[in-house]
Amino acid sequence: MYRRLIKPFLDRVGAAVLLLLFSPVLLVLMAVTWWSLGRPIFFVQRRPGYGGRVFEMIKLRTMDDRRDARGELLPDEQRIHKTGHIIRSLSLDELPQLFNVLKGEMSFVGPRPLLEEYLPLYNERQKRRHDVLPGITGWAQVNGRNAISWEQKFEYDVWYVENVSFALDAKILWMTILKVFRRSGISAENHATMEKFKGNG
């Protein structure tokens, strides 16, 4: 009942309310992003969601497009703008994903939507992360975020799928607020974000 009916209802109502409340903040962030990085303001990327179905996830852009002599993008840590680093450290780049929640493509809580190219790399257990809607935050995010290994991240994701409940979602949302204020687990060691998943060896 909670997963099928109550959770989607709470997600969409919550997203609508938060978009109204935070619209002035989002407009300011959009202006800051345009001033510091130019256009486009948003970073839009195809990500697999529920059942592996692909949708377009939207975030505020925090990186520039600087490339090396061969025309390849520089590593993430070299492309994150100073302003973008601040926005990311406060998780404000995630605000536009409220539109994804409103559209029913994401939930407030669930496994984070990863790259489409990872789909064929999952083992059978890891594929279960797509048995629920992806989330803006999740059990893996409050237990290390980008500072834990892929194996640990997937175990947390599947554990969430197996134990999803209103009480667990409330706990994760509260832990997320604490994590944001403490700015912990944002980056993997020696990386601005997280190294790419290369399969299970």
Buried (B, 14 or more C-beta within 10 A) or exposed (E): EBBEEEBBEBBBEBBEEBBEEBEEEBEEBBEBBEEBBEEEBBBEEEBBBBEEEEBEBBBBBBBBEEEEEEEEEEEBEEBBBEBBBEBBBBBBBBBBBBBBBBEBBBBBBBBBBBEEEBEEBBEEEBEBBBBBBBBBBBBBBBBBBBBBEBEEBBBBBBBBBEEBEEEBBEBBBEBBEEBBEEEEBBBBEEEBBBEEBEEEE
